[in-house]
Amino acid sequence: MTEPDAPQTPELTVIVVSYNTRALTLRALETLFEATRETTFRCVVYDNASEDGSAEAIAEAFPQVELIAAAENIGFAAANNAVAERVTTPYILLLNPDTEVFDGAVDRLMSFARAEPQAGIWGGRTVFPDGSLNIASCWNRITLWSVFCRASGLSSILRGSEVFNPEAFGSWPRDTVREVDIVVGCFLLIRTDLWHRLGGFDLKYFMYGEESDLCLRAARDGFRPMITPDAEIMHLVGASFSANERKVVLVMKARATLIRDHWPGWKVPLGLGLMWFWAALRRVMTWPLAVSPRDRHRALAARWRSIWAARRDWLSGY
């Protein structure tokens, strides 16, 4: 009589942090389980006090998922840290709830990690629902040159140039294996021992910038994050956060904090000064639009008025 196969020990823990994304989270989990065939994994969903019934729906549809229904929203970084603190599998995968996992994406990402162990952190390729490239799977680090190009508008005018749009790698279509400075947290695989060594996310980054800081700290330890085009997912980007001006302010707070944390002291005032100039220039350029007969123009002027008004907040960082 043949003995039944013993349960395999998971090699991966997938962490999903959700907040008011019920339908999207359910779809993300559905595609994760359907598309992952070769990798043994456990999945933990940390629901950040959603008010749309997310926790109840997840518990009903996916009883195999380990669900943590939090009583308060502690933020993306703290939620991931809370789960990862007790992870014992060799690898951790951070997966956003506004994603859909394509066939074999997790399996291929795991194979890539085993083939390139020196990277320590790995990511894949992201696309929008229509299949077009979503460049926000990886970035280059912020540099004095990149902040200048952004402030002066060169990054927008010469978007396809890696010289003048360095943080976005110019027009690189993410179709080759490549070392990158930052793997975005929507689809980020990391060795668990490296996560524990780094102490996970720095909790000062309540929203945005936490994966940049994590990858830059890993690089200081000699690791070189990489991405592969063979592991592809769909990512909507920002589905749980729609307040436009507020999002810009938070992104800028994160950028100011990254500059303070990862630049030499003498460069910091220059970087922050260029960030001030970035907002000031756009405020001046859009000022006349406030009296435009077109709603779109008036909205643009109001947007930059709000961002400019909040400059002390975002320049101070987290």
N, C-alpha and C positions, 0 to 999 in steps of 0.2 A: 504494500500500500504506500503510495507516494505521499510524503509529508507536504502539507500546504506550505507555500513560500512564506518565510518570515517577513514581517513588515520591514521595509527598508528604512534605514536611518536617514532623515532628511539631510541634504547637503546645503540647503539654501533656506533662508527665512525671507519671505516677501513681506514688506511693511507698506501698508496703504494708510495714509492719514486723510480722513474725509471730513468735510464741513459743508453741510447743506448741498450735497451733490448726489442725492439719492439715486436718480436714474443713471447718472454717469458712473457712479461707483458700482452699481449692480452690473452694468455693461463691462466695466473694467475687469471685474472679478470673473464674469462669464468668459471673456476672451482669454484671461490668464489661464484658467483651468482647461479650456478647450485647446489652446495653442501650445501648451507645455506638456510634452509627452515623455521626454527622456530624463528630465531633472526631477528628483524627489525633493519636495519642498513643503514647508508649512507656511500658511498665510495668516498674518495678524492685521486686523483692521482696527485702527484707533480712531474712533469717531469723536470729533472735537465739539461735543454738545450741540449737534445739529438739531434744528427745529423742524425739519421736513420729514421726520420719520425714517431717516436713514438707518439708524441702529436696528430698529424693529424689522425693517425690510431685509437687511443683510442677514440678520439672525434667522429669518424664515427661509430665505432663498439659498443660503450657503451655511448649513450647519457645520460643515467641516472647517469653516473659518473661525479663528480665535478672535472674538470680538471684545473690544474694550470700549464701553459706552461712557465717556467722560461726562462729568457734571458741569464742567466749565471748559471753555476754549483756552488751551494753554499754548497754542501756536504750533506751527509745523515743526520747528526745531525741537522743542521740548517733547512733543508727542513721539517723534522718531527716537529721541534719546531714551524715553521711558520704556519703549518696547525693546530697543537694541541692547539696553543694559543687561537683559537676561537672555540674550541670544547665545546659543552654544553651537549652532551650525557653522561650518567653515566660511560661509558667505552670507552677506546681507544684500538684498535688493530693495531699493527704495522705488516705489511705483506710485505715480500720481493717480488720483481717482478719475481725472478727465483724460484718460488714455484708453486705447484699445490695443491689445497685444496681438501682433500678427503671428501667423503660423511659424512656430519654431524659434521665435525671437529670443525667449529666455534660454532655451537650450543652446542656441548659437552663441549667446553672450557668455554663458558658462564655459563653453568650449574655448572661446576666445580668451577668457580669463586664465584658463589652465595652460593655454599656449603662450601667454604673455604675462607670466607671474610678476615680473618686475614693475608692472604698471601700478598694481595695488588697487586702483580704481578704474572701472571700465564703463563705457556707455555705448549707445547705439545711434541709429539714425531715426529722426522723427519726421513725420509728415502731417499735413492737415487732412481733414476729412475728404477733400477732393483729390488727395494723392500728391499734391504739390509739396515741395520741400518746406519743412519748418526748421529754420536754421538753429532754433533754440534748444539743441541737444548738447551743445558745447560752446565754449568761448575761450578766447585768449584773456590773459590777465589785464587789468587796468594798468596802463603806463602813463607817464607824463605826455608822451607823444600821442597816445590814443585819446587822452582827455583833451588835448589841444585840437585834434582832428574833430572830435565830437563838438567841442565848444564853437569852433570856427565854421562848422557846417560841412567841412571836407568829407566827413564820413557819410553824409547824406548825398552830397553831390557826386562823389566818386565811390559809390557803394560797392562796386565790383572790384575795387582795388584792395589788395591785402596791405599795401603800404599806407593808404589813407583811411581804410576801414579795418584796422588790425584786430580789434576785439571780436569781430564777426568773421574773420578769415576771408574778407572780401567776398568773392563769388564762388568760393569752394563749395561744391554741392554735397559734401559729406558722403562721397561715394568711394572713398579710399580709407584704408587703415591709417591712423595718424595719431601721434602724440598731441595732446591738447593740454592747456593749463587747467581748464575747468570742465568737468562733466556735470551737466545740470541734473538736479535732484528728481526730475520727473521719471528718470530711468537710469538709476545709478547703482552699479554693483560694486561692492567693496569687500575686501577680506575682513572678516570679523575681528581678527586679532589686530589689524591696523585700526579699525574703528575704535576698539577699546584702548589702544595705545594713544590715539589722538584725543580720546575723551569724548568722541562724538561731535555733534554740532556745538558751537559756542552759543550759549543761550542769549547773549546780547542781541543776536540777529533774530528778532521775533518773526520777521517776514522778509524774504529776499536776502541774498548774499551769503546764506549759511553754507551752501555747497561750495561757493567760491572760496570761502575761508577754509573749509575742510580740505579742499584739494590743494590749496597753496601751502597749508601746513604739512600735508603729506609730501609735497614736493621738497620741502625743507628736510625731510627725512630720507630723501633720495628716491622717492617713487615718481613715476612719470605716467599720469593718467592717459588712457587711450580710448579711442572709439573705433567701432567696426561698423561698416554699412550693412553687414549681413544680419544684424539684429535690429529689426525695424518695428516701430510702433506708431500709432496715431496719437497725437497730442493736441488737444484743443487750446491749451495755454490760458491760464487764469480764469477757468470757469467758475471758481468759487469766490472770485473777487472782481467786481465790475466797476467800482468807483474810480473813474479815470484819473482825476487830479490826485486823489489820495494814493492811488497806486504809484504814480510818478514820485510823489513825496517819499513814500516808503523805499522805492528803488534808489532814490538819491541819498536817503539816509544810509542805506546799505553801502552804496558806493563811497560815501564819505568815511564810513567806518572802515571799509577795506583799505582805503588809502592810509588812514591813520595806523591800522594794524600791520600793514605789509610793505609800507614804503619807508625808506630812511627818513629821519626827522627833517632834514633840510629840504626835502622835496614836498613835504606835506602842505605847507602854505601855498606853494605854486599850484598843486593839484586842486586845492580847495578854491583858490582864486580863479582858476579856469572854470570850475563848476559854477561859481558866482557869475562869471562872464557869460557862460552858456545860457543861464536863465535870463540875465539882464538883456542880452542881445535879442532873444525871442520876445521878451516883454516889450521892448522898444519897437520891434518890427511888427508886432500884432496890435499895438496900441490903436492905430487908426481904424482897425477893423471893428472896434467897439461901436461905431456909428454906421456900420455898413447896413444896407437894407436886407442883406442875406443872413438868414439864421445861422448858417454854417460858419460864416465869418465872425459873427458876434460870439458864437460859442467858443471859437478858437481864441479870441481875445480874452474871454472870461477864463478860459482854462489857464492861459499863461499868467493872467493877473493873479489867480489863486496860487499857482506854483511859485511865482515871485514873492507873493505875500508870506509864503511859508518858508522862505529861504533860511531864516535863522534856525528853524526846526531841522531841516534836512542837512544843513551845513554842520550842525552840531553832531550829527550821527547818532548812533544808538548809545 
